[in-house]
Amino acid sequence: MPLTLLPSSSFSFLSPTSKSTHSHRFFTIPHASTTQLAPKPPPVIKTAPVIVIGAGLAGLAAATRLNSDNIPFLLLEASDGVGGRVRTDVVDGFLLDRGFQIFITAYPEAQKLLNYNELNLWKFYSGARIYYDGKFHTVADPLRHFSDSVLSLGNPIGSVLDKLLIALTRVRVLSKSYEEIMSADEVSTIQLLKNIGFSDSMIGRFFRPFFGGIFFDPQLETTSRLFDFVFKCLALGDNTLPAKGIDEIPNQLAAKLPSDSLLLNTKVVSVDSDDSNSPLVTLESGEILKSELGVIMAVEQPAVDKILAGKILAGKKQPPPPPPPGQRKKPARSTVCLYFSMDQDQVLVQDPVLFLNVSGKGIINNMFFATNVAPSYGPSNKALASVSLIGLYENTADDDLRAEVIKELSGWFGASKVESWRHLRTYRIGFAQPNQSPPTDLMKNPDIGPGLYLCGDYMTSATFDGALVSGRRAVEALLKDRALALV
C-alpha cells in the first residue's frame, strides 16, 4: 500500500483503492478573462512526523523503535531493498551474501529485536581450521569441542601457555558489562594481545587471520574495545548463518513495520533546515519532505558527508571535524569476496568450519563452504564456497583475481578438485566497515543539529549489534529533545 505525504501537517495513508500516490493542489483560470494567467503554484512541501534515511540495520532499528512507540515515520531507502550492506543475492539457486558476514547469536541488542527461531540459524564449528606449513591444523573452543582442543595442544598454532591465556582472556571479558567494555581505556588490538603475553606465533597464526577477517584489518589496528566486545560475544554465543541468507535479518525487521512506511528506490540528495529549524529532505526526484519531529540519518558515514555537504546546522554539536593538516583520515575497511559452486562430491570436508590462511603466501585470508554450514545456501547435491580477501585489490582485474584464488586453493584441496569449480560472482566492497582504530568513541552523541540525528555502526561498534544499538539511541535522543521542547 503506497504512502502519500500531503502538503499539510497531516500524515495520511491512502487506501488500497486509491489510484494516485500523490495529492495535488489545483489552480483554475477565471472564466471572466481569457488573457489572465494562472498564478504559479508554490512548491509543494510534504510532511511526515519522523523521516528515517536509510533502511540498513540502523535505520530499521530506528524504525522499529518508532513503531513500538506508535510514532508515524517514513523510511526512505535509495536501493531496491532493505539491509544496506547486509544483503543476499540469489544466483543459479545459490544464496550469495554480499561479502563475508556471520551473525553472532550473543549480540545483546539483536537478542531484543530478532526472533532467532524464525531466522532458522545454522551454526559454524566453534573454532577454525588453519592452513600452515602445507597442512591443516585445528583450533577449537575447549568448552564446546573438548576432545578436539586436547588433540590440538601439540599443534604449531600457539603454545600451551597461549591457550591458557585465551581462557584467562575469556574470564576477563565475561567479568565486564558491555557498557564497561565500550568505555574502557583502549589500545590497538595488536598491542592488547602483546600486553596479555600472547606469543608471536599465536598472534600471527590465529588472531591475525581470525580477528583480522572479522575486522577486515590484518594489522589488528582496531580498538581493543571492539576486540573485547566481539570476544565476549563469541564466548557466549555461536557464529551462525540464517537459512535464507544474511539478509533475512533486515527482512525480518522490515516485515514488522507498517507496509506503507517504507519507500524503496527513493534517494535523498540533501538535508537542510528552514526558518523554523525543521529539517527539509530533498529527494533525487526533486520532491521536498519536511519532518515535524526530526530526521534520522541512517546511512554510511561517507553518505552523511555527501548529503550534508558541510552545511552548518545551528545550535548543536557538529559531526566530527576532518583530521588536522598532516594527519591522515582513517581509511575505511574493504574486502573482496568470491563465490564458487561445485558438485557436493568435490568437497573433501563436511564440517561447518572456517578455514584460515597463515601460510605466509597468497592473497586468501579465509574461506568456508557455506553449504556445509547451511545446506539451504545451494541446490541439492551442490556446494558453495565463499572466499574472502582483505583489501580491495583495485589494480587487479576480476579474472586475474579469480585465477589467483583458484591456484591458491588448488594447493589446499588439490588441483583435480578445485580447477573444476565454477565461479559465480565476485563482490568488491569498498566500505565494508568503518575504521575503528584508536582513538575511538563508541558511544557518540547522535544529536547533531535541530531535529537531526545520526545512526550507523560508525557511531557505535562496527558490528551488526552496533548498528542496531545506534538506531535505538538516535530515536531515544529525538524523543528526549521533543520532551524537553514541550516543557
Buried (B, 14 or more C-beta within 10 A) or exposed (E): EEBBBBBEEEBBBBEEEEEEEEBEEEEEEEEEEEEEEEEEEEEBBBBBBBBBBBBBBBBBBBBBBBBEEEBBBBBBBBBEBBBBBBBBBEEEEBBBBBBBBBBBBBBBBBEEBBEBEEBBBBBBBBBBBBBBEEEBBBBBBBEEBEEBBEEBEEBEBBBEEBBEBBEEBBEEBEEBEBEEBBEBEBBBBBBBBBEBEBBEBBBBBBBBBBBBBBBBBBEBBBBBBBBBBBBBBBBBBBBBBBBBBBBBBBBBBBEEBBEBBBBEEBEBBBBBBEEEBBBBBBBEEEBBBBBBBBBBBBBBBEBBEBBBEEEEBEEBEEBEEEEEEEEEEEEBBBBBBBBBBBEBEBBEEEBBBBBBBBBEEBBBBBBBBBBBBBBBBBBEEBBBBBBBBBBBBEEBEBEEBBEBBBEBBBBBBEEEBBEEBEBBBBBBBEBBBBBBBBEBEBBBEBBBBBBBBBBBBBBBBBBBBBBBBBBBBBBBBBBEBBEEEEE
